[in-house]
Amino acid sequence: MGVGPSVDCDVVPHASAARLLRAAGAKGARVQSKPFRFIDLKRDPPDPALSRTSDLDKYCTHLFLPWRREAGRLVVACVEPTPIHLAHIRAAYREPVVFAAAEQGALLDAVESQYRERLTHEAVYGLAEAEPELCANRTVTKGQAQTFACLTIAGLIAILLWPRFALATLAGFLAAAYLANILFRTVLVWLGAAEIFDAPPPPAPVADEDLPLYTILVPLYREANVLPALTRSLRGLDYPPDLLDIKLVVEADDADVLRHVQAAPMRDAHGGRCLLYTSRCV
């Protein structure tokens, strides 16, 4: 696919752009040698007509979104204006592109706002549509349903033709199934008791630097009353604080919980664990 030339924005000086990115919290975004304008997507939302549903995965992967047209040129907001990301953005369009910097949270909010129904559908039905055999949305598969139907028809025919024999066979089958269930539960109890009495010794302690980083997502909805006890419990976890990434996930329309989360101290008394929050409304 041919790619047209691109034009980098030169509205804000390089030093000012760096200060804007730091003030907006765009961690990890490196300002290139060419300056970039900073766009506040919450104050100036993008034009939905410029977005394409087919590029939704690219928006989320490379963190960019077409913003508006200015003087006939397409302005694209991106979180990390690095050469790799800019190359991906240039490859998505056949026209000159003006680049601008944006904060990651605001850009993701804008993507979610434009594609809320699509994202919700994929979250609920994506696995069932892509890999139906791996999804528990349908508890009985097509093959199982056909097998049960054949057995039911065969049983009805047997009852009509040989009623005594069929009923005796059914009673024997049910008794065998009941006995098998009792034996199975007995074996489970025996194996569980064996593990209790023959439990292996506790593993050797692991050094903090060898432990993995864990992200803990705690969804809250209209539960402001449990927030103080919840934060105390999270801070009391027996795990290195710098290896825990704890996020309180709050719905955007839950003003009470959101207010309490924003007012809560983000770090404990020792400056260790940081409690973050993410506001989403699906």
Helices and strands as residue ranges (DSSP letters): E 7-8, H 14-24, E 37-39, G 48-50, G 53-55, H 56-62, E 64-70, E 73-78, H 83-91, E 97-102, H 104-114, H 116-130, G 132-134, H 142-161, H 163-197, G 208-210, E 214-220, G 224-226, H 227-235, G 241-243, E 244-251, H 255-263, E 275-280
